[in-house]
């Protein structure tokens, strides 16, 4: 007898995206607008990030937007914190990946992975509409579909990045350039650039993909040329801001 889980389409995964072995473009969404994500998806990015650390996404909106997007592109949810609840909410909603902010040690990375995996590999509780629809077999093979990424975005994180990158079960590294720049205020002018190179080298040494937050098209192209596996092509806040600025300034000219 056929069940619902037998006919459900397969969501896109980070593993499949990274297997293409090319630099991936990512759209970043923080404004909490599902229609805006639909508009962004029309541009056909390779990945999208839903930002729940600093963004405006409520849980019901998270469920809705992932439902729209997850069969088109892998959906990364940047969670608010490294906790069982925050990570489970992202994955229960159907995200392909939970991205953990402010990771500064190998133990913190291990904890995040444990929160994101079902027993016997972790301590994630079984629940959520989409996981239950997919069935127990999907839960048993969660490591093939779910990817846990960690953000390196502090001096402390950079100093421990080699140990972090070596943690078994980690999916990828991601550089938070904004917080990293703040943590280097008063330091050498090229400190952040050297940090980024060190993080990328640690990822390469452990055969991990590495992404980076890029705030402009120029920065994204430069990061791609440096060898980063995924870059931020656009963020909703910046696209909307720039669009309004361009339109209004044109009429003032």
Helices and strands as residue ranges (DSSP letters): H 4-7, H 14-18, E 24-29, H 34-41, E 47-51, H 59-69, E 74-78, H 84-92, E 97-100, H 106-116, H 129-134, H 136-140, G 142-144, E 147-152, H 155-159, H 161-165, E 172-175, H 177-183, H 191-205, E 209-212, H 217-226, E 230-235, H 236-252
